[in-house]
């Protein structure tokens, strides 16, 4: 039996893995309720522009203009932006686990995520992700989004990592399957306990204190 190559790089999603989702349908529903917006109208307008926005081809101000401020509102753009940013919360156990893996096994940590530039910057700054992550392959930086297979190939190229030496972790099953087809070992993240156990099965043990 062919021996598995040692793992050198962890490719990790942010929303749903390290942090809560930044601006998903639940967050948008909360915003619609809080600001008394027509949810179906807001959601439809969001769906028309969000891919372009996450690919960095539509600015944050343009996104707000098309989705919320296409008519006069009794609240400001700053108030709405602050509400959007406040939806992001950390998953301390997962952040601690990835930090341990990096420290104990010398792994490169590379984010592969679909996020708009402003929310991405807020999350990196607020949760100090730049102190943990070596590189950010964010959709807003590279002009493509998962499930485009080219963003996975780009991540491998920029990390200078062979697929056989990488682990990809994401909470979306399709994205995990794409990584596996490229030859990466992958983890469908459901919760901290099962993910930690899967890392252990891959030979990436961590200390108990997290």
Legacy VTK file of the C-alpha trace (Angstrom):
# vtk DataFile Version 3.0
C-alpha trace
ASCII
DATASET POLYDATA
POINTS 210 float
0.000 0.000 0.000
1.301 3.444 -0.932
2.233 5.492 2.110
0.458 8.857 2.440
2.681 11.900 2.097
3.036 14.138 5.180
0.546 16.997 5.328
2.125 20.441 5.053
-0.798 22.762 4.310
-4.298 23.315 5.651
-6.757 25.056 3.343
-9.666 26.324 5.426
-12.932 28.145 4.896
-13.825 30.985 7.256
-17.621 31.268 7.402
-19.104 28.268 9.179
-15.671 26.960 10.222
-13.537 29.595 11.978
-16.279 32.217 12.317
-20.007 32.386 11.813
-21.143 33.158 8.285
-20.632 36.834 7.579
-23.678 37.760 5.505
-25.789 34.685 4.813
-29.565 34.477 4.382
-30.107 34.277 8.163
-28.087 37.450 8.731
-29.957 39.185 5.942
-33.292 38.123 7.431
-32.223 39.599 10.762
-31.300 42.817 8.990
-34.633 42.947 7.159
-36.489 42.510 10.449
-34.328 44.995 12.347
-34.562 47.719 9.695
-38.170 46.860 8.678
-37.266 46.053 5.078
-39.253 43.977 2.605
-37.420 40.652 2.938
-38.420 39.100 -0.389
-37.457 42.248 -2.293
-34.146 42.564 -0.460
-33.323 38.894 -0.983
-34.117 39.018 -4.693
-31.951 42.095 -5.217
-29.137 40.478 -3.212
-29.272 37.337 -5.347
-28.891 39.385 -8.507
-25.632 41.045 -7.435
-23.963 39.041 -4.657
-21.700 36.916 -6.871
-20.378 40.020 -8.627
-19.906 41.667 -5.218
-18.037 38.703 -3.727
-15.766 38.576 -6.775
-14.701 42.156 -6.063
-16.382 43.564 -9.180
-19.058 45.513 -7.318
-18.017 47.792 -4.450
-19.547 47.704 -0.991
-21.237 51.063 -1.555
-22.614 49.876 -4.889
-23.900 46.683 -3.275
-25.697 48.661 -0.557
-27.102 50.982 -3.191
-28.594 48.167 -5.234
-29.844 46.001 -2.356
-30.942 48.462 0.362
-30.520 52.137 -0.517
-32.211 52.188 -3.920
-34.825 54.316 -2.165
-34.751 56.691 0.801
-34.388 54.967 4.179
-34.877 56.173 7.781
-31.414 54.848 8.689
-27.920 55.471 7.384
-25.494 53.370 5.429
-23.163 53.407 8.430
-25.897 52.007 10.679
-26.606 49.242 8.198
-22.903 48.493 7.711
-22.366 48.245 11.459
-25.256 45.800 11.720
-23.760 43.693 8.924
-20.358 43.603 10.601
-21.893 42.693 13.958
-23.212 39.412 12.539
-19.701 37.933 12.581
-18.839 35.929 15.695
-15.839 33.671 16.376
-15.735 29.938 16.973
-13.001 29.977 19.650
-12.494 26.195 19.728
-11.939 26.010 15.986
-9.599 28.993 16.000
-7.688 27.355 18.830
-7.559 24.013 17.015
-6.123 25.527 13.847
-3.589 27.504 15.891
-2.508 24.289 17.618
-2.177 22.425 14.336
-0.004 25.203 12.968
2.209 25.331 16.065
2.564 21.569 16.616
2.858 20.401 13.005
4.321 23.445 11.279
1.436 23.682 8.836
0.854 26.508 6.393
-2.651 27.876 6.943
-4.369 29.202 3.831
-7.909 30.573 3.744
-10.054 29.789 0.691
-13.303 31.712 1.064
-16.145 33.491 -0.711
-16.432 36.930 0.860
-16.852 40.559 -0.107
-13.862 42.831 0.434
-15.290 44.944 3.277
-16.676 42.032 5.303
-13.489 40.081 4.664
-11.330 42.970 5.882
-13.512 43.477 8.948
-13.292 39.803 9.911
-9.530 39.602 9.379
-8.984 42.731 11.467
-11.513 42.056 14.240
-10.590 38.422 14.844
-6.873 38.839 14.071
-6.971 36.145 11.419
-3.790 37.543 9.885
-1.917 36.338 12.987
-3.045 32.777 12.260
-3.346 32.600 8.473
-0.402 32.691 6.068
-2.395 33.622 2.950
-5.963 34.607 2.033
-7.349 33.272 -1.251
-10.548 35.278 -0.861
-12.982 35.594 -3.774
-12.853 39.390 -3.570
-9.071 39.309 -4.104
-8.853 36.735 -6.896
-12.036 37.451 -8.893
-13.464 33.927 -8.667
-15.571 31.992 -6.179
-16.020 28.465 -4.967
-17.242 26.167 -6.568
-15.051 27.342 -9.484
-12.338 24.684 -9.534
-9.806 27.321 -10.599
-9.834 28.944 -7.148
-8.745 25.597 -5.667
-5.980 25.260 -8.249
-4.889 28.835 -7.573
-4.722 28.119 -3.840
-2.477 25.114 -4.469
-0.238 27.143 -6.783
0.104 30.108 -4.436
0.778 27.844 -1.444
3.236 25.830 -3.563
1.661 22.675 -2.195
1.002 19.375 -3.944
-2.622 18.216 -3.484
-1.418 15.061 -1.721
0.170 17.196 0.990
-2.915 19.316 1.682
-6.043 19.061 3.783
-9.093 21.096 2.813
-11.789 21.873 5.394
-15.161 23.415 4.565
-18.734 23.190 5.822
-20.142 22.854 2.294
-20.100 19.227 1.035
-19.752 20.139 -2.658
-16.628 22.202 -2.015
-15.126 19.296 -0.072
-15.852 16.967 -2.998
-14.155 19.329 -5.467
-11.022 19.415 -3.321
-11.030 15.619 -3.126
-11.232 15.338 -6.923
-8.074 17.430 -7.110
-6.340 14.924 -4.826
-6.586 16.719 -1.494
-7.572 15.017 1.709
-10.677 16.813 2.907
-12.876 17.304 5.946
-16.546 18.211 5.821
-16.778 20.371 8.919
-19.871 19.787 11.055
-18.620 20.541 14.550
-15.411 20.910 16.525
-15.383 17.408 18.014
-15.798 15.496 14.748
-13.324 17.724 12.913
-10.711 17.284 15.612
-11.195 13.508 15.425
-10.736 13.597 11.645
-7.517 15.546 12.006
-6.299 12.915 14.448
-7.126 10.163 11.947
-4.945 12.016 9.417
-2.032 11.983 11.861
-2.549 15.567 13.018
-3.020 15.130 16.748
-3.403 18.107 19.084
-3.149 18.632 22.799
-6.395 18.398 24.781
-6.303 22.001 25.978
-8.233 24.102 23.488
LINES 1 211
210 0 1 2 3 4 5 6 7 8 9 10 11 12 13 14 15 16 17 18 19 20 21 22 23 24 25 26 27 28 29 30 31 32 33 34 35 36 37 38 39 40 41 42 43 44 45 46 47 48 49 50 51 52 53 54 55 56 57 58 59 60 61 62 63 64 65 66 67 68 69 70 71 72 73 74 75 76 77 78 79 80 81 82 83 84 85 86 87 88 89 90 91 92 93 94 95 96 97 98 99 100 101 102 103 104 105 106 107 108 109 110 111 112 113 114 115 116 117 118 119 120 121 122 123 124 125 126 127 128 129 130 131 132 133 134 135 136 137 138 139 140 141 142 143 144 145 146 147 148 149 150 151 152 153 154 155 156 157 158 159 160 161 162 163 164 165 166 167 168 169 170 171 172 173 174 175 176 177 178 179 180 181 182 183 184 185 186 187 188 189 190 191 192 193 194 195 196 197 198 199 200 201 202 203 204 205 206 207 208 209
